[in-house]
């Protein structure tokens, strides 16, 4: 079950074009983009499950 959650999260992150293509030049901005995308995905799924 845990592996499925992680795999789905990675698939959702890969849907973000900038993350999938790694268009950011620095590792720091790439990490920030991943953190932002993961946070937005988490908020979206949390709202769906609590509604």
C-alpha positions in Angstrom: 0.0 0.0 0.0 2.8 2.4 0.9 4.6 1.8 -2.4 1.5 2.5 -4.3 1.1 5.9 -2.6 4.7 6.8 -3.4 4.4 5.7 -7.0 1.2 7.7 -7.5 2.9 10.8 -6.0 5.9 10.5 -8.4 3.5 10.1 -11.3 1.6 13.3 -10.3 4.9 15.1 -10.0 6.0 14.0 -13.4 2.8 15.7 -14.9 4.3 19.0 -14.0 6.2 20.0 -17.1 9.0 22.0 -15.4 9.8 19.1 -13.1 9.6 16.4 -15.8 11.9 18.3 -18.1 14.1 19.7 -15.4 14.0 23.2 -16.9 15.4 24.8 -13.8 19.1 25.6 -14.0 20.1 25.2 -10.4 19.5 22.3 -8.0 18.1 24.7 -5.4 15.3 26.0 -7.7 14.5 22.5 -8.9 14.2 21.3 -5.3 11.9 24.3 -4.6 9.7 23.4 -7.5 9.4 19.8 -6.3 8.5 21.1 -2.8 5.9 23.4 -4.2 4.3 20.8 -6.5 4.3 18.2 -3.7 2.6 20.7 -1.3 -0.1 21.6 -3.9 -0.7 17.9 -4.6 -1.0 17.1 -0.9 -3.4 20.0 -0.3 -5.5 19.0 -3.3 -5.8 15.4 -2.2 -6.4 16.4 1.4 -9.3 18.6 0.3 -10.8 15.8 -1.8 -10.6 13.3 1.1 -12.1 15.6 3.7 -15.0 16.9 1.6 
